[in-house]
Amino acid sequence: MTKTHTDGYKSGSRLERILRAGHFAVTGELGPPQSADGEVIRKKVQLLKGVCDAANITDNQTAIVRMSSIGAGTILVQEDLEPIIQMTCRDRNRLAIQSDLMGAYALGMRNVLCLTGDHQSFGNHPTAKNVHDLDSLQLTQMVAGMRDQRCFQCGDEMKGVEPRFFVGAAANPFGDPFEWRPYRLEKKVKAGADFIQTQLIFNIERFTEYMEKVRELGLHEQTYILAGIGPLKSPGMARYMRDQVPGLDVPNTWVDRMTRATKGIDEQDKKARREAWRHEGIKIAIELIQQLQQIEGVAGVHIMAIEWEEAVKPIVDGAGLYPRPEPAPPSTSEAKTAA
């Protein structure tokens, strides 16, 4: 089922309507706290509301225990910011996943991102047992099947309302082997991914090469591709991402720019240096978005500014993407399809 399908919206979510209307979408990311404090979520909502079309709620990000994505997503629904709940294969078997998805839908969530999840050895419970009953491809297929076939993964028919999610998946354009990454994306599209959020993009030239193959396969006509953007905070962060993070491609150009950002500023003036670095990081993010907008097949950006939500509005504004458009509501017939 392609994005030109005319039988009505799949979920009726704001994100789906933005994309189907042809607008360049903006999604953000909101990390739940390592506590039960809902006010943390509400404060972050105020930084993203009206700036993003929807916000990802991470699911025990980096395998560290945090407030659940569905619990935090419920607060977003209450605060009128559309959530994209993340669902990982690491922590739940297929029974729990399907149960949680039905609960999330009943609570007003309409977007889900299907992920494998960071390995537990990287988190604060390294001896925890992972589950991985399904992989991310199977998870994507299962969520799409619950919506489109109105059945559970075992084949049993649903007797009532099915959870109608706009289904997302992740893609890393720079993973090895590079030439096979578009085919990996193709598998996720065939599994039922309505939209894709990519790993952080810093190497535009390499990403352009990736997108050429994506277009050859026709995938840009079957799913919506949102390119990942992450503002750099310091030269140290840029170097770490360049040298230590697998699957990232950070050219020296950006490391050098971040380093030069504090030229002429006294090394003892830590506050001024910090502000100069962050200002430059936001400028680089804006430039990257403007370049991504020129690449055919890129339908929007996903801005990952974890624990720096304040950076999202100046990035979106600087890229000429603010204020956000207001999509038309589903028609009566479409609303029935999405209900």
Buried (B, 14 or more C-beta within 10 A) or exposed (E): EEBEEEEBBBBBBBBBBBBBEEBBBBBBBBBBBEEEEBEBBBEBBEBBBBBBBBBBBBBBBBBBEBBBBBBBBBBBBBBEBBBBBBBBBBBBEBEEBBEBBBEBBEBEBBBBBBBBBBEBEEBEEEEBEBBBBBEBBBBBBBBBBBBBEBBBBEEEEBEEEBBBBBBBBBBBBBBEEBEEBBEBBBBBBBBBBBBBBBBBBBBBEBBBBBBEBBBEBEBBEBBBBBBBBBBBBBBEBBBEBBEEEEEBBBBEEBBEBBBEBBEEBEEEEEEEBBBBBBEBBBBBBBBBBEBBBEBEBBBBBBBBBBEBBEBBBBBBBBBEBBEBBEBEEBEEEBEEBBE
